[in-house]
Amino acid sequence: MLRRVSDYLQVTTVADSQEVAVRLARSAVAARLAASAQVLGPATSIYWHLGELGTGQEWQVVLKTTAARFPALRDHLLSEHPWENPELTAVEIVGATDAYFGWLKRTVEPAD
């Protein structure tokens, strides 16, 4: 059964190497700030940086978490990321199975 819920988020960031992307993903999941993460890439990115148009290769990190754990995940990614101002976005997961949402929530709940 699918349900609509806004307590679950898909969070993304990018890195300039696969090694950094995997390190960010692994550290977030190991800390139970995200239930899972995928590293995708390389992707060609076109962007503005310091007033100049740039092109480069990036690896995207896609993490799943709860809205309650997002502040800690955000702070973790910002502290571990080598960039001063990395992309860090979150969008609501508006539909999934009850079993998936249950697994996601149980996985990121802090241990008592």
C-alpha distances in whole Angstrom, upper triangle without the diagonal:
4,7,10,13,16,17,16,19,20,24,26,30,32,36,39,38,36,37,37,33,32,34,32,29,30,32,29,26,29,30,26,26,23,21,21,24,25,28,29,32,35,34,37,37,39,40,42,44,47,48,48,46,44,43,41,39,36,33,30,28,24,23,20,20,19,21,23,25,25,29,30,28,30,33,33,33,35,38,37,37,41,41,42,39,36,33,31,28,24,21,18,15,13,10,8,6,7,9,10,11,13,15,16,17,19,20,22,23,27,28,30
4,7,10,13,14,14,16,17,21,23,27,30,33,36,36,34,35,35,31,31,32,30,27,29,30,27,25,28,28,25,24,21,19,20,22,23,26,26,30,32,31,34,34,36,36,39,41,44,44,44,42,41,39,38,36,33,30,27,25,21,20,17,18,17,19,21,22,23,26,28,26,27,31,31,30,33,35,35,35,38,38,39,36,33,30,27,24,21,18,15,11,9,6,5,5,7,10,10,10,12,14,15,16,18,20,21,22,26,28,30
4,6,10,12,12,14,16,20,23,26,29,33,36,36,34,36,35,31,31,32,30,27,29,30,26,25,28,28,24,23,21,19,20,22,23,27,27,31,33,32,35,34,36,36,38,40,43,43,44,42,41,39,38,36,33,31,27,25,21,20,17,17,15,16,19,20,21,24,26,24,26,29,29,29,31,34,34,34,37,37,38,35,32,29,26,23,19,16,13,10,8,5,6,7,7,11,11,9,12,15,14,15,17,19,20,21,24,27,28
4,7,9,10,12,14,18,21,24,28,31,34,35,33,35,33,30,30,32,29,26,28,29,25,24,28,27,24,22,20,19,20,22,23,26,26,30,32,31,33,32,34,33,35,37,40,40,41,39,38,37,37,35,32,29,26,24,20,19,16,16,14,14,17,19,19,22,24,23,24,27,28,27,29,32,32,32,35,35,35,32,30,27,24,20,17,13,10,8,5,5,8,9,10,13,13,11,13,16,15,15,18,20,20,21,24,27,29
4,6,7,10,13,16,19,23,26,29,33,33,32,33,31,28,28,30,26,24,26,26,23,22,25,24,21,19,17,17,18,20,22,25,26,29,31,30,33,31,33,32,34,35,38,39,40,38,37,37,36,34,31,28,25,23,19,17,14,13,11,11,13,15,15,18,20,20,20,24,25,24,26,29,29,29,33,32,33,30,28,25,21,18,14,12,8,7,5,7,9,10,10,13,12,9,12,14,13,12,16,17,17,17,21,24,25
4,5,7,11,13,17,20,23,27,30,31,30,31,29,26,27,28,24,22,25,25,21,21,24,23,20,17,16,16,18,19,21,24,25,28,30,29,31,29,31,30,31,32,35,36,37,35,35,34,33,32,29,27,23,21,17,15,13,11,9,8,11,13,12,15,18,17,17,21,22,22,23,26,27,27,30,29,29,26,24,22,18,15,11,9,6,6,6,9,11,13,13,16,14,11,14,16,13,13,16,17,16,17,20,23,25
4,7,10,13,16,20,23,26,30,31,29,30,28,25,25,26,23,21,23,22,18,18,21,19,16,14,13,14,16,18,20,23,24,28,30,29,32,30,32,31,32,33,35,37,38,36,35,35,34,32,29,26,23,20,17,14,11,9,6,5,8,10,10,13,15,14,16,18,19,20,22,24,25,25,29,28,28,26,24,22,18,15,12,10,7,8,9,11,12,14,13,15,13,9,11,13,11,9,13,14,13,13,16,19,21
4,7,10,13,17,20,23,27,27,26,27,25,22,22,23,20,18,19,20,16,15,19,17,14,12,11,11,13,14,16,19,21,24,27,26,28,27,29,29,30,31,34,35,36,34,33,32,31,29,25,23,19,17,13,11,7,6,4,6,9,9,9,13,14,13,14,17,18,18,20,22,23,23,26,26,27,24,22,19,16,13,10,9,6,5,8,9,10,12,12,13,11,8,10,11,8,8,12,12,11,13,16,19,21
4,6,10,13,17,20,23,24,23,24,22,19,19,20,17,15,18,18,14,14,18,17,14,12,10,11,12,12,14,17,18,21,23,22,25,23,25,25,27,27,30,31,32,30,29,28,27,25,22,20,16,13,10,8,6,5,6,6,10,9,8,11,13,11,12,15,16,15,17,20,20,20,23,23,23,21,18,16,12,10,6,6,5,5,9,11,11,14,15,16,13,11,13,14,10,11,14,14,12,14,17,20,23
4,7,10,14,17,20,21,20,21,19,16,17,18,15,13,16,16,13,13,17,17,15,12,9,10,10,9,11,13,14,17,20,19,21,20,22,22,24,25,28,29,29,28,26,25,24,22,18,16,12,10,7,6,5,7,9,10,13,12,10,13,14,11,12,16,15,14,16,19,19,18,21,21,22,19,16,14,11,8,6,5,6,6,10,12,12,15,16,17,13,12,15,15,11,13,16,15,13,16,19,22,25
4,7,11,14,17,18,17,19,16,13,15,16,12,11,14,14,11,12,16,15,14,11,9,11,11,9,11,12,13,16,18,17,20,18,20,20,22,22,25,26,27,25,24,23,21,20,16,14,10,8,6,5,6,7,10,10,13,11,8,11,12,9,9,12,12,10,13,16,15,14,18,17,18,16,13,10,7,6,4,7,9,10,13,15,16,19,20,20,17,15,18,17,13,15,18,16,14,17,19,22,25
4,7,10,14,15,14,16,14,11,13,14,11,10,14,14,12,13,17,17,16,13,11,13,12,9,10,10,11,13,15,14,16,15,17,16,19,19,22,24,24,22,20,19,18,16,12,10,7,5,5,6,9,11,14,14,16,14,11,14,14,11,10,13,13,10,12,15,14,12,15,15,16,14,10,8,6,5,6,9,12,13,16,18,18,21,23,23,19,18,21,20,16,18,21,19,17,20,21,25,28
4,7,11,12,12,14,11,8,11,12,9,10,13,14,12,14,17,17,17,14,13,16,14,11,11,10,11,12,13,13,15,13,15,14,16,16,19,21,21,20,18,17,15,13,10,9,6,5,7,9,12,14,16,16,19,16,13,14,15,11,10,13,12,8,10,13,12,9,12,11,13,11,7,5,5,7,9,12,15,16,20,22,22,25,26,26,22,22,24,23,19,21,23,21,19,22,23,26,29
4,7,9,10,12,9,7,10,12,9,10,14,15,14,16,19,19,20,17,16,18,16,12,11,9,9,10,10,10,11,10,13,13,15,15,18,20,19,18,15,14,12,10,6,5,4,6,9,11,15,17,20,20,22,20,17,18,18,15,13,15,14,10,12,14,12,9,11,10,13,11,7,6,8,10,13,15,18,19,23,24,25,28,29,29,25,25,27,25,22,24,26,23,22,25,26,29,32
4,6,7,9,6,5,9,10,9,11,14,14,14,17,19,19,21,19,17,20,17,14,13,10,10,10,10,10,12,11,14,14,16,15,17,20,19,18,15,14,11,9,5,5,7,8,11,14,17,19,23,23,25,22,19,20,19,16,15,16,15,11,12,14,11,8,8,8,12,11,8,9,11,13,16,19,22,23,26,28,28,30,32,31,27,27,30,27,24,26,28,25,23,27,27,30,33
4,7,9,7,8,11,12,12,14,16,17,18,20,22,23,24,22,21,23,21,17,15,12,12,10,9,10,11,10,13,13,15,14,17,19,18,16,13,11,8,6,5,6,9,11,15,17,21,23,26,27,28,26,23,24,23,20,19,20,18,15,15,16,14,11,10,9,13,13,10,12,14,17,20,22,25,26,30,31,31,34,35,34,31,31,33,31,28,30,32,28,27,30,30,33,36
4,5,5,6,9,10,11,12,14,16,17,19,20,22,23,22,21,22,19,16,14,10,11,9,8,11,12,13,16,17,19,18,20,23,21,20,16,14,11,8,6,6,9,11,15,17,21,23,27,28,29,26,24,25,24,20,20,21,19,15,16,17,14,12,11,12,16,16,13,14,16,19,21,24,27,27,30,31,31,33,35,34,30,31,33,30,27,30,31,27,26,30,30,32,35
4,6,5,6,8,10,10,12,14,15,16,18,20,21,20,19,20,17,13,11,8,9,8,8,11,13,14,18,19,22,21,24,26,24,23,19,17,13,10,8,6,9,9,13,15,19,21,25,27,28,25,23,24,23,20,20,21,18,15,17,18,15,13,13,15,18,18,15,16,17,19,21,23,26,25,29,29,28,31,32,31,27,28,30,27,25,27,28,25,24,28,28,30,34
4,5,5,6,9,10,11,12,14,16,16,18,20,20,18,20,17,14,13,10,12,11,11,15,17,18,21,22,24,22,25,28,26,25,22,20,16,13,11,9,12,11,15,16,20,22,26,27,28,25,23,24,22,19,20,20,17,15,17,17,13,12,12,14,18,19,16,17,18,20,22,25,27,27,31,31,30,32,33,32,28,29,30,27,25,28,28,24,24,27,27,29,32
4,5,5,6,9,10,11,12,14,15,17,19,17,17,19,16,13,13,10,12,12,12,15,17,17,20,20,22,20,22,25,24,23,20,19,15,13,10,9,10,10,13,15,18,20,23,25,25,22,20,21,19,16,16,17,14,11,13,13,9,8,8,11,14,15,12,14,15,18,20,22,25,25,29,30,29,31,33,31,28,28,30,27,24,26,27,23,22,25,25,27,30
4,5,5,6,9,10,11,12,14,16,17,16,14,16,13,10,9,6,9,10,11,12,15,15,18,19,21,20,23,25,24,23,20,18,15,12,9,6,7,6,10,11,15,17,21,22,23,20,18,19,18,15,15,16,14,11,13,14,11,9,10,12,15,15,12,12,13,15,17,19,22,22,26,26,26,28,29,28,24,25,27,24,21,23,24,21,20,23,24,26,29
4,5,5,6,8,10,11,12,14,15,15,13,15,12,9,8,7,10,11,12,15,18,18,22,22,25,24,27,29,28,27,24,22,18,15,12,9,10,8,11,11,15,17,21,23,24,20,19,21,19,15,16,17,14,12,15,15,12,11,13,15,18,19,15,16,16,18,19,21,23,23,26,27,25,27,28,27,23,24,25,22,20,22,23,19,19,22,22,24,28
4,5,5,6,9,10,10,12,14,14,13,15,13,11,11,10,13,15,15,18,20,20,24,24,26,24,26,29,29,28,25,23,20,17,14,12,12,10,13,13,16,17,21,22,23,19,18,19,17,14,15,15,12,10,13,13,9,9,11,14,17,18,15,16,16,18,19,22,24,24,28,28,27,29,30,28,25,25,26,23,21,23,23,19,18,21,21,23,26
4,6,5,6,9,10,11,13,11,11,13,12,9,10,10,13,14,16,17,20,19,22,22,23,22,24,27,27,26,24,22,19,17,14,11,10,8,10,10,13,14,18,19,20,16,15,16,14,10,11,12,9,7,10,10,7,7,10,12,15,15,12,13,12,15,16,19,21,21,25,26,25,27,28,26,23,23,24,21,19,20,21,18,16,19,19,21,25
4,6,5,6,9,10,11,10,9,10,8,6,7,7,11,14,15,17,20,20,23,23,25,24,27,30,29,28,25,24,21,18,14,11,10,7,8,7,10,12,16,18,19,15,14,16,14,11,12,14,11,9,12,13,10,11,14,15,18,18,14,14,13,15,15,17,19,19,22,23,22,24,24,23,19,20,21,18,16,18,18,15,14,17,18,20,24
4,6,5,6,8,10,10,9,10,9,8,10,10,14,16,18,20,23,23,26,26,29,28,30,33,32,31,28,27,24,21,17,14,13,10,11,10,13,14,17,20,20,16,16,18,15,12,14,15,12,11,14,14,11,13,15,18,20,20,17,18,16,18,18,21,22,21,25,25,24,25,25,23,20,21,21,18,16,18,18,14,14,17,17,18,22
4,6,5,6,9,9,9,11,11,10,13,13,17,19,20,22,25,24,27,27,29,27,29,32,32,32,29,28,25,22,19,16,15,12,13,11,13,14,17,19,18,14,15,15,12,10,12,12,9,9,12,11,9,11,14,16,18,19,16,17,16,18,18,21,22,22,26,26,25,26,26,25,22,22,22,19,17,18,18,14,13,16,15,17,20
4,6,5,6,5,6,9,9,8,11,13,16,19,20,22,25,24,27,26,28,27,29,32,32,31,29,28,25,22,19,16,14,11,11,8,10,10,13,15,15,11,11,12,10,7,10,10,7,7,11,11,9,11,15,17,18,18,16,16,13,15,15,17,18,19,22,23,22,23,23,22,19,18,19,17,14,15,15,12,10,13,13,15,19
4,5,5,6,5,6,6,7,10,12,16,19,21,23,26,26,29,28,30,30,32,35,35,34,31,30,27,24,20,17,15,12,11,8,9,10,13,15,15,12,13,15,12,9,13,14,11,11,15,15,13,15,18,20,22,22,19,19,16,17,16,18,19,18,22,22,20,21,21,19,16,16,17,14,11,13,13,9,8,12,12,14,18
4,5,8,8,9,9,11,14,15,19,22,24,25,28,28,31,31,33,32,34,37,37,36,33,32,29,26,23,20,18,15,15,12,13,13,15,18,17,14,15,16,13,11,15,15,12,13,16,15,13,16,19,21,23,23,21,21,19,20,20,22,22,22,25,25,23,24,24,21,19,19,19,16,14,15,14,10,10,12,12,13,16
4,5,8,9,11,12,16,17,21,24,25,27,30,29,32,31,33,31,33,36,37,36,34,33,30,28,24,21,19,16,16,13,13,12,14,16,15,11,13,13,10,9,12,12,9,11,14,14,12,15,18,21,22,22,20,21,18,19,18,21,21,21,25,25,24,24,24,22,20,19,18,16,14,14,13,10,8,10,9,11,14
4,5,6,9,11,15,17,21,24,26,27,30,29,32,32,33,32,35,37,38,37,35,34,31,28,25,22,19,16,15,11,10,9,11,13,12,9,11,13,10,9,13,13,11,13,16,16,15,17,21,23,24,23,21,21,18,19,17,19,19,18,21,22,20,21,20,18,16,15,15,12,10,10,10,7,5,7,7,9,13
4,7,9,10,14,16,19,22,24,25,28,27,29,29,30,29,31,34,35,34,32,31,29,26,23,20,17,14,13,9,9,7,9,11,10,6,8,9,7,5,9,10,8,10,13,14,13,15,19,20,21,20,18,18,15,15,14,16,16,16,19,20,19,21,20,19,16,15,15,13,10,10,11,9,6,8,9,12,15
4,5,7,11,13,16,20,22,23,26,25,28,27,29,29,31,34,34,33,31,30,27,25,21,18,15,11,10,6,5,5,8,11,11,8,9,11,10,7,10,13,11,11,14,16,15,16,19,21,22,21,18,17,14,14,12,14,14,14,17,18,16,18,18,17,13,13,13,11,8,9,11,8,6,10,11,14,17
4,7,11,14,17,20,23,24,27,27,30,30,32,32,34,37,37,35,33,32,29,26,23,19,17,13,11,7,6,6,9,12,13,10,12,15,13,11,14,16,14,14,18,19,18,19,23,24,25,24,21,20,17,17,15,15,15,13,17,16,14,15,15,13,10,10,11,8,6,8,9,5,6,9,12,14,17
4,7,10,13,17,19,21,24,24,27,27,30,30,33,35,35,33,31,29,26,23,20,16,14,10,8,6,6,8,11,15,16,13,13,17,15,12,15,17,15,14,18,19,17,18,21,22,25,23,20,19,16,16,14,15,15,14,17,17,15,16,17,15,12,12,13,11,8,11,12,9,9,13,15,17,21
4,7,10,13,16,17,20,20,24,24,27,27,30,32,31,30,27,25,22,19,16,12,10,7,5,4,7,9,13,16,17,15,14,17,16,12,14,17,14,13,16,18,15,15,19,20,22,21,17,16,14,14,13,15,16,14,18,18,17,18,19,18,14,15,17,14,12,15,16,13,12,16,18,20,24
4,6,10,13,14,17,18,22,22,25,26,29,31,30,28,25,23,20,17,14,10,8,6,5,7,9,13,16,19,21,18,17,20,19,15,16,19,17,15,18,20,17,16,19,20,22,21,17,16,15,15,15,16,17,16,19,19,18,19,21,20,16,17,19,17,15,18,19,16,16,20,22,24,27
4,7,9,11,14,15,19,20,23,23,26,28,27,25,22,20,17,13,10,7,6,5,7,9,12,15,19,21,23,20,19,21,20,16,17,19,17,14,17,19,16,15,17,17,21,20,16,15,14,15,16,17,19,18,22,22,21,23,25,24,20,21,23,20,18,21,22,19,19,23,24,26,30
4,7,8,11,13,16,18,22,22,26,27,26,23,20,17,15,11,9,6,5,7,8,11,14,18,21,23,25,23,21,23,23,19,19,22,20,17,19,21,19,17,18,19,22,20,16,15,15,16,17,17,20,19,22,22,21,24,26,25,21,23,25,23,20,24,25,22,22,26,27,30,33
3,5,8,11,14,16,20,20,24,25,23,21,18,15,12,8,7,5,6,9,11,15,18,21,25,26,28,26,24,26,25,22,21,24,22,19,21,23,20,17,18,18,21,20,17,15,17,17,19,20,23,22,25,25,25,27,30,29,25,26,29,27,24,27,29,26,26,29,31,33,37
4,7,9,13,15,19,19,23,24,22,19,16,13,10,6,5,5,8,11,14,17,20,24,27,28,31,28,26,27,27,23,23,25,23,20,21,23,20,18,18,18,21,20,17,16,18,19,21,22,25,24,27,28,28,30,33,32,28,29,32,29,27,30,31,28,28,32,33,35,39
4,6,10,12,16,17,21,22,19,17,14,10,8,5,5,6,8,11,14,17,20,24,27,28,30,28,25,27,27,24,23,25,24,20,21,24,21,18,19,18,21,19,16,14,16,17,19,20,23,23,26,27,27,30,32,32,28,29,32,30,27,30,32,29,29,32,34,36,40
4,7,10,14,15,19,19,16,13,10,7,6,5,6,9,11,14,17,20,23,26,29,30,32,30,27,29,29,26,24,27,26,22,23,25,23,20,19,18,21,19,16,15,18,18,21,22,25,26,28,29,30,33,35,35,31,32,35,33,30,33,35,33,32,35,36,39,43
4,6,10,12,15,16,14,11,8,6,5,6,7,10,10,14,16,20,23,25,28,28,31,29,25,27,27,24,22,24,24,20,20,23,22,18,18,16,18,16,14,12,15,16,19,20,24,25,27,29,29,33,35,35,31,32,35,33,30,32,35,32,31,34,35,38,42
4,7,10,13,13,11,7,6,5,7,9,10,13,14,17,19,22,25,28,30,30,32,31,27,28,29,26,24,26,26,22,22,25,24,20,20,17,19,16,15,13,17,17,20,22,25,26,29,31,32,35,38,38,34,34,37,36,33,35,38,35,34,37,38,41,44
4,6,10,10,8,6,5,6,8,11,11,14,15,18,19,22,25,27,29,28,31,29,26,26,28,25,22,24,24,21,20,23,22,19,18,15,16,14,13,11,15,16,19,21,24,26,29,31,32,36,38,38,35,34,37,36,33,35,37,35,33,36,37,40,43
4,7,6,5,5,6,9,11,14,14,17,18,20,22,25,28,29,31,30,32,31,27,27,28,26,23,24,25,22,20,23,23,19,19,15,15,13,13,12,16,17,21,22,26,28,31,33,35,38,40,41,37,36,40,38,35,36,39,37,35,37,38,41,44
4,5,5,6,7,10,11,14,14,17,18,20,22,25,28,29,31,30,32,30,26,26,27,25,22,23,24,20,18,21,21,17,16,12,12,11,11,12,16,18,21,24,27,30,32,35,36,40,41,42,38,37,40,39,35,37,39,37,34,37,37,40,43
4,6,8,10,13,14,17,18,21,21,23,26,28,31,32,33,32,34,32,28,27,29,27,24,24,25,22,20,22,22,19,17,13,12,12,13,15,18,20,24,26,30,33,35,38,39,43,44,45,41,40,43,42,38,39,42,39,36,39,39,42,45
4,7,9,13,15,19,19,23,23,25,27,30,33,34,35,34,36,34,31,30,31,29,26,27,28,25,23,25,26,22,21,17,16,15,16,17,20,22,25,27,31,34,36,39,40,44,46,46,43,42,44,43,40,41,44,41,39,41,42,45,48
4,6,10,13,16,17,21,22,25,27,30,32,34,36,35,37,35,32,31,32,30,27,28,29,26,24,26,26,22,21,17,17,16,17,17,21,22,26,28,32,34,36,39,40,44,46,46,42,42,45,43,40,41,44,42,39,42,43,46,48
4,7,10,14,15,19,20,23,25,28,31,33,35,34,36,35,31,31,32,30,27,28,29,25,24,27,26,22,21,18,18,17,17,16,20,21,25,26,30,32,34,36,38,42,44,44,40,40,43,42,38,40,43,40,38,41,42,45,48
4,7,10,12,16,17,20,23,26,29,31,33,33,35,33,30,30,31,28,26,27,27,24,22,25,24,20,19,16,17,16,15,15,19,20,24,26,29,31,33,35,37,40,42,42,39,38,41,40,37,39,41,38,36,40,40,43,46
4,7,10,13,15,19,21,24,28,30,33,33,35,33,30,30,31,28,26,27,27,23,23,25,24,20,19,16,18,17,16,15,19,20,24,25,29,30,32,34,35,38,41,41,37,37,40,38,35,37,40,37,35,39,40,42,46
4,7,10,13,16,19,22,26,28,31,31,34,31,28,29,29,26,24,26,25,21,21,23,21,18,16,15,17,16,14,14,18,19,23,24,28,29,32,33,34,37,39,39,35,35,38,36,33,35,37,34,33,36,37,40,43
4,7,10,13,16,20,23,26,29,30,32,29,27,28,28,24,23,25,23,20,20,22,20,16,16,15,18,17,14,14,17,19,21,23,26,27,30,31,31,34,36,36,32,33,35,33,30,33,35,32,31,34,35,37,41
4,6,10,13,16,20,22,25,26,28,26,23,24,24,21,19,21,20,16,17,19,17,13,13,13,16,15,12,11,14,15,18,20,23,24,27,28,28,31,33,33,29,29,32,30,27,29,31,28,27,30,31,34,37
4,7,10,13,17,19,23,24,26,23,21,23,22,18,18,20,18,15,16,18,16,13,14,14,17,16,12,12,13,15,17,18,21,21,25,26,25,28,30,29,26,26,29,26,23,26,28,25,24,27,28,31,34
4,6,10,13,16,19,20,23,20,18,20,20,16,15,18,17,13,15,17,15,13,14,14,17,15,11,10,10,11,13,15,18,18,21,22,22,25,27,26,22,23,25,23,20,23,25,22,21,25,26,29,32
4,6,10,13,16,18,20,17,15,17,17,13,13,15,14,11,13,15,13,12,14,14,17,16,12,10,10,11,12,14,16,16,20,21,20,23,24,23,20,20,22,20,17,20,21,18,17,21,22,25,28
4,7,10,13,15,17,15,13,16,16,12,13,16,15,12,15,17,16,14,17,17,20,18,14,12,10,10,10,11,13,12,16,17,16,19,21,20,16,16,19,17,14,17,19,16,15,19,21,23,27
4,7,10,12,14,12,10,13,13,9,11,14,13,11,14,16,15,15,18,18,20,18,15,13,11,10,9,11,12,11,15,16,15,17,19,18,14,14,16,14,11,13,15,13,12,15,17,20,23
4,7,10,12,10,9,13,13,10,12,15,14,13,16,19,18,18,21,22,23,21,18,16,13,12,9,10,10,9,12,13,12,14,15,14,11,10,12,11,8,10,12,10,9,13,15,18,21
4,7,8,6,7,10,10,8,11,14,13,13,16,18,17,18,22,22,23,21,19,17,14,12,10,11,10,10,13,14,13,15,15,15,12,10,11,11,7,8,10,9,7,10,12,15,18
4,5,5,6,10,10,10,12,14,15,15,18,19,20,21,24,25,25,23,21,19,15,14,10,11,9,9,12,13,13,15,14,15,12,9,11,11,8,7,10,10,7,9,12,15,17
4,5,5,8,10,10,11,13,15,15,17,19,20,21,24,24,24,22,20,18,14,13,9,10,9,10,12,15,15,17,16,18,15,12,14,15,11,10,13,13,11,11,14,17,19
4,6,7,8,10,11,13,14,16,17,19,20,21,25,25,25,23,22,20,17,15,13,14,12,14,16,18,18,19,18,19,17,14,14,15,12,10,12,13,9,9,11,14,16
4,6,6,6,9,10,11,12,14,16,17,18,22,22,22,21,19,18,15,14,12,14,13,14,17,19,18,20,19,19,17,14,15,14,11,9,12,11,7,8,9,13,15
4,5,5,6,8,10,10,12,14,15,16,20,19,19,18,16,15,11,10,9,11,11,13,16,18,18,21,20,21,18,15,17,16,13,12,15,14,10,12,13,16,19
4,5,5,6,9,10,11,12,14,15,19,19,18,16,16,15,12,12,11,14,14,17,19,22,22,24,24,24,21,19,20,20,16,15,17,16,13,13,13,17,19
4,5,5,6,9,10,11,12,14,18,18,18,17,16,16,13,14,13,16,17,18,21,23,23,25,24,24,21,19,20,19,16,15,16,15,11,12,11,14,16
4,5,5,6,9,10,10,12,16,16,17,16,14,14,10,11,11,14,15,16,20,21,21,23,23,23,20,18,19,18,14,14,16,14,10,12,12,16,18
4,5,5,6,9,10,10,14,14,14,12,11,11,8,9,9,13,15,17,20,22,23,25,25,25,22,20,22,21,17,17,19,17,14,16,16,19,22
4,6,5,6,9,10,13,13,13,12,12,13,10,12,13,17,18,20,24,26,26,28,28,28,25,23,24,23,20,19,21,19,15,17,16,19,21
4,5,5,6,8,12,13,14,14,12,14,11,14,14,18,19,21,24,26,26,28,28,27,24,22,23,22,18,18,20,17,14,16,15,17,20
4,5,5,6,10,10,11,11,9,10,8,11,12,16,18,20,23,25,25,27,28,27,24,23,24,22,19,19,21,18,15,18,17,20,23
4,6,5,8,8,8,8,7,9,8,12,14,17,20,22,25,28,28,30,31,30,27,26,27,26,22,22,24,22,19,21,20,23,25
4,6,8,9,9,11,10,13,12,15,17,21,23,25,28,30,30,32,33,32,29,27,28,27,23,24,25,22,19,21,20,22,24
4,6,9,10,12,10,13,12,16,17,21,23,25,28,30,30,32,32,31,28,27,28,26,23,23,24,21,19,21,20,22,25
4,6,8,9,7,10,10,14,16,20,23,24,28,29,29,32,33,32,28,28,29,27,24,25,26,23,21,23,23,25,28
4,7,9,8,12,13,17,19,23,26,27,31,33,33,35,36,35,32,31,33,31,27,29,30,27,24,27,26,28,31
4,6,5,9,11,15,18,22,25,27,30,32,33,35,36,36,32,32,33,32,28,29,31,28,26,28,28,30,33
4,6,10,12,15,19,22,25,28,31,33,34,37,38,38,34,33,35,33,30,30,32,29,27,29,28,31,33
4,7,9,12,15,19,22,25,28,30,31,34,35,36,32,31,33,32,28,29,31,28,26,28,28,31,33
4,6,10,13,16,20,22,25,28,28,31,32,32,29,28,30,29,25,26,28,26,23,26,26,29,32
4,7,10,13,17,19,22,24,25,29,30,30,27,26,28,27,23,25,27,25,22,25,26,29,32
4,7,10,14,16,19,22,23,26,27,27,24,22,25,24,20,21,24,22,19,22,22,26,28
4,7,10,13,16,18,20,23,24,25,22,20,23,22,19,20,23,21,19,21,22,26,29
4,7,9,12,15,17,20,21,22,18,17,20,19,16,16,20,18,16,19,20,24,27
4,7,9,12,14,17,19,20,17,15,19,19,15,16,20,19,17,20,22,26,28
4,6,9,11,15,16,17,15,12,16,17,14,14,18,18,16,18,21,24,27
4,6,8,11,12,14,11,10,13,14,11,13,16,16,15,18,21,24,26
4,7,10,12,14,12,11,14,16,14,15,18,19,18,20,23,26,28
4,7,9,12,10,9,13,14,13,14,17,18,18,20,24,26,29
4,7,8,6,7,10,11,11,13,15,16,17,19,22,25,27
4,5,5,6,9,10,11,12,14,15,17,19,22,24,26
4,5,5,6,9,10,11,12,14,16,17,20,22,24
4,6,5,6,9,10,11,12,15,16,19,20,23
4,5,5,6,9,10,11,13,14,18,20,22
4,5,5,6,9,10,11,12,16,18,20
4,5,5,6,8,10,11,15,16,18
4,6,5,6,9,10,14,15,17
4,6,5,7,9,12,14,17
4,5,6,6,10,12,15
4,6,5,9,10,12
4,6,8,10,13
4,6,9,12
4,6,9
4,6
4
